[in-house]
């Protein structure tokens, strides 16, 4: 019986079609006039609270901008700071360190190889002049 009861209780959030079904259902006939009035009053109160919260959030966002301006923080500075932090974070990763080490080693080998090729060419030109 418990398994059957659990099947009736859904734990997933409402999906779009569920919301549409609820929106199209007419519950008003199931409510008394007193319940309707209570719900209308609650609706007005919630709308007022939402409006107040939006106003408070807007005021806080303006205050945030003012503080950032006073501190000399602007979008460009924030982008620079974010980039610097991201670059530093990337440089401290193991993968970056290994890649850097490998490329550095490869660069040293390439430099030595080019040097050897240059020396060999110079020697060949020197040999050709002598002949």
JOWO-V342600 format. One line per field, one symbol per residue. phi: phi as a letter, one per 30 degrees, with the letter a starting at -180 (. if undefined). psi: psi as a letter, one per 30 degrees, with the letter a starting at -180 (. if undefined). burial: # if it has 9 or more other C-alpha atoms within 8 Angstrom, else .. Layout:
phi = ???
psi = ???
burial = ???
//
This chain:
phi = .dddddddcdcdddcedddddddddcddddcddddddddddddddddddddddddddddddddedddddddicbeddddddddddddddddddddddddedddddddddddddddddddddeddddddddd
psi = eeeeeeffjkfklkleeeeeeeefkjffffkleeeeeeeeeeeeeeeeeeeeeeeeeeeeeeeeeeeeeefgkaeeeeeeeeeeeeeeeeffleeeeeeeeeeeeeeeeeeeeeeeeeeeeeeeeeeeef.
burial = ..................#...........#....#...............................##...#....#.................##..................................
//
